[in-house]
């Protein structure tokens, strides 16, 4: 891969991240917080929302929040 192609790829990735942040990707933060509080026993959720405190959901929400 030559230098010009690498620069184009990096610019594309940076643009995608910026657009995703502007579009509300941070909407995952409240779900991460609710799941963490539920896991810690500080927040009671209905049975249909118990999945928020699962390992899989917390990892997913954490990764989505960081990206």
N, C-alpha and C positions, 0 to 999 in steps of 0.2 A: 504494500500500500504506500503510495507516494504521499508526500507532505500535504499537497493540496486536497487530496481526498480525505485525509485524516482531519484536516481543519474543517472541511464541510460536514463531516460526520459529527464532530464535536460541537459545531455550531447548531446542527439539527437537534442534538440531544439537549443542549442548553435551552434552545427555544421550546422544545417539548416540555421540559420541566417548568419553565416559566409560565407557559400557557396553562399547564395543569394546575399550578399553584393559583393562578388568577381565576381559574374556573371553579375553584372551591374544593380542591382535593383535601383541604384541611377539614372537611366535613367528617373525616374519620376520627378526629380528636375527641369529640364528645362520646362516640361509641367506645373508644379506647378507655376513656375515663370512667364511663358507666360500667364497663366490663371489669376494670380494675377494682372499682369500689364494690361491685357485687362479689368479686372473688375474695376481697378482704372482709366481707360481711358487713360493710357499712351502708349498703344500698340493697333494698329488697326489690326484686323485679318479679313480674308475673311469670308464670310457668312458660309462656311462649317466648320469653326473652332470656331464659336461663342460659342459652347458648352464648350470650355475650361474655360470660365468665369462663368459657372453655379455653383451653390452651390454644387450640387452632384459631379461634376468633381473636384472642388477644395478640397472637403473633401476626395474623393478617392485618388487624387494625394498626398495629405498631409499624409494620413495614409500609403500609399504605400512607401512614402519617409522615413517615420519614421521607418517602419518595415524593 
